[in-house]
Amino acid sequence: MREVLLTLKELQYVDNELQTLEQKKGDLPNRVNALKSEMESLQQQLDEKISKNREESSLRSRQENELELLRQQLKKYQKQLYQVKTNKEYDAITLEIEETESEIERLEFNNLELEESIEKRDQEVQELEVSLNALKTELEQSKTSLEKVMARTRDQEKVLREKKESTQTKLTKPILSTYERIRNGRGGSAIAFLINGACSACSSRVPPQRGVEIRMMNKLFLCETCGRILIYDPEKE
Ligand SMILES: [Zn+2]
């Protein structure tokens, strides 16, 4: 068990070093990811607006064609009006003219509304493009900074990862998973030392009899207060 406890201590040391390296990257990895997802969402909005504008433009030109036909039709009716012979014919053509005119009015109004809506959306598209470009620049800068930091720490990180792997192979699965569980629950630290009869992590007193047992390093003991694995290291005392 002594070997296991010393290996755990070694593993904690390696994990601490890795954590320090990770901290050197600071907020950059998160920043890069946040920028990427923000850009994706803006791009989506942009695509939607562009496709909506395409849709409305094509509807508008269809209506424009329809209007052209209606206007020709109207002229035809107006000519016919001069050639009518009976009142009944006159009334029928007048009704056609009225209906055509009101249809023209309706379509003209629709097209005016479409035009406004397309114009407004064009403005939004331009604004989105400006925002997207700004984000793109920011993302490039964050990526460059992150790559610089990673280039500096890459070799160190590789050595530590290899060390971690070789240390892990010396431990059994249950011990390793206990260690990882405590480490995840305790902000990265799973190991505490017995120093002057107390836990070095949470300072709570360890009963003297338990202290004696911990010093013997024959068994794995957890701090009753913080749950970390308690190890005795004469150098620490
Ligand atoms: Zn403790």
Boltz pocket constraint, residues with backbone or C-beta under 6 A from the ligand:
constraints:
  - pocket:
      binder: B
      contacts: [[A, 192], [A, 199], [A, 200], [A, 201], [A, 202], [A, 203], [A, 204], [A, 223], [A, 224], [A, 225], [A, 226], [A, 227], [A, 228]]
      max_distance: 6.0
